[in-house]
Amino acid sequence: SGTVFLDGKQTIRLTGPDLVELRQKTISFIFQDANLLPDLNALDNVAQPLRHQGVMPRPAREKARALLEKLGIGDRWMGMVEELSGGEQQRVAIARALITEPKLILADEPIASLDPVASETVMMHLQKLNQDRKITIIATVHSIDIVKKYSTRVLGLREGSLIFDGSVADMDDAVVKSIYDKDIYEDS
C-alpha cells in the first residue's frame, strides 16, 4: 500500500492529458527482456514512441539515430532486432526509453539476461544517463556487486517489506544478510 507522487502530483489521481503526459513523456521503462518489436529494425524500434505521439517519421528517426550513436551502436541502426546481441538489444531498449526525454526510468532487471561484459556496458550507460541528464533511474538489480558499483541509493525489499533504505556506503554485509535472510558468502 502507499501513494506515489511525481513532481508533486499524486499519480493515481491523474486523468486525461495529465495521465497521457505521465505515460508518454515523464516515465519510461526498460524491461528485463528488451521487449523490442521483431518486425522493426533498431532505428524504428527506438523511434516508435515518438511516432505514437504524432511526430513525423523523419524527425523521429533522426532523433533515434542520434541516440543509437550515443549508446555506441549507431552502426547497427538498420539491423533487425533478432540480429543484435543481448547487450545491443538492451541498448536499443535504453534508447527507446530515452527518446521521449523522461524524468524517470523504471528498469526491471535490465541486465538479468546479459553476459558480464554486456551487463557492465548497460549499467555504465544507465549511470551516465543519471549523471549527465539528471534522469532518475529506479532499477531492480540482484547483483550486490553491481548495486555497490553503480547505485547511489539502495532500497532493499524482502517479501514486500522495506528492509533497508540508504546509501551504498551504509550497505554492509549485515544489511545484505537482512535483505536476503542469509550470509552473502554462504555456499548455495
Secondary structure, DSSP 8 states (H G I E B T S, - for coil): ----EETTEEGGG--HHHHHHIIIIIEEEE-SS----TTSBHHHHHHHHHHHTT--HHHHHHHHHHHHHHTT-GGGTTSBGGGS-HHHHHHHHHHHHHTT--SEEEEESTTTTS-HHHHHHHHHHHHHHHHHH--EEEEE---HHHHHHH-SEEEEEETTEEEEEEEGGG--HHHHHHHHTS-TTS--
